[in-house]
Amino acid sequence: MSVSRILAKTIDPDLKYEVIGIDLAKNCVSAVLLTTDGEVIGIDRLDYPELEKSAQELSPTIFAMEPCTEMNYLVQKLEAWGHRCLVISGKNVRDYIESHFSS
């Protein structure tokens, strides 16, 4: 399976994602979206209202993020919309990627 890497401006709710990794900041989010077709989609900046709107339209998906102050609020919203949230410490992110997505 070849991996295509795509740079996007927003989350396409019509695609199915295996996992969405998000890096939370004060005013915006960076995201890496792994589709079930093996595509890797990168989003440099996504504001919180746009992330929430997209998440409401998505089928249940895994969202992975590092612990931070914004995380609790977002996890509650995502889980209420049917998503599963994983909170992974920064030093364990590489291990998670290697154990779940290496071929």
N, C-alpha and C positions, 0 to 999 in steps of 0.2 A: 504494500500500500504506500503510495507516494503521499507526501505531506505538502499541501500547498499553503503558503503563508500569505495572508491578505491583510491589508490595512483598511479599516473601515471607520466611519464617523459615528455609527450608532449600532445598536443590537437589532438584528433582523428577527422579529418574532415568528416569522414563517419557517425558520430553520430549527432543527432539533439539535440541542447541545448536550454533550456528554458532561462537561463541566465548564463553569465560568469562573475564572480566577479574577478577583478584583483587588486593587490596591487603593485603599481609601485615603482621601486627603480632606482638607478643610472644605474646599468648594467644588471639587471634581473627583472623578474616579478614573483610574486607568484599568483596562480590562484585557484579558486574554480569553477568548472563547474557543473551545475545542468542540467542533461539530461531530456528530456521530459518523459523518463521512470522512473524517480524518483531516478536515481543514483546520488551520490555526488562524484565527482572526484576531488582530490586535486593534485596540482602540486606545489612542493616546489620552484623550480627555473626553469625559462624559459627565454631564452635570447630574446631580442627585435626582431632580425631578424626571429627567429623561430615563435614568436607570430604573426608577420606580415604575414609570409608565410602561417601559419594555417588560419589566419583570411581571407585571400584572397580566400581560398578554401572552407570556411564554408558557409552554407546557412545563410540568414539574422538572426541575433541573437542579443540579448540585452547584451551589455557589461556595467557593473557597476564598478565605480571606485571613489576613493576620489580625491578631487582637489589637484593638485600639479603642478610643473613646466613642467613635461614631458607630462601631460595630454592633453594640447591643440593640440600638434603635433599628438598624437596618436588618439584623437577623430576625427580630420580631416581625417586621413587615414581610420579609421574604418567606418566612415559615407560614405566616397567615395566608399567603397566596399559594401555598402548596409546595414550595421549594424546600430543599434540604440544604442546610448550611454547615460547612466545616470551618472551624477556626483552627488554623495551623500556625504555630510559632514560626517566625522568620527562619530560624536555623533548621527547621524541619521541612521547609518547602521543597528543597532540592530532593530530599529523600522521597517525599510524596510523589513528585513528578517522575523520578526514576522507577519507583516501584509500581506506578499505575500506568505510565505511558511509554515506557521503553519497549522496543521490539527486539 
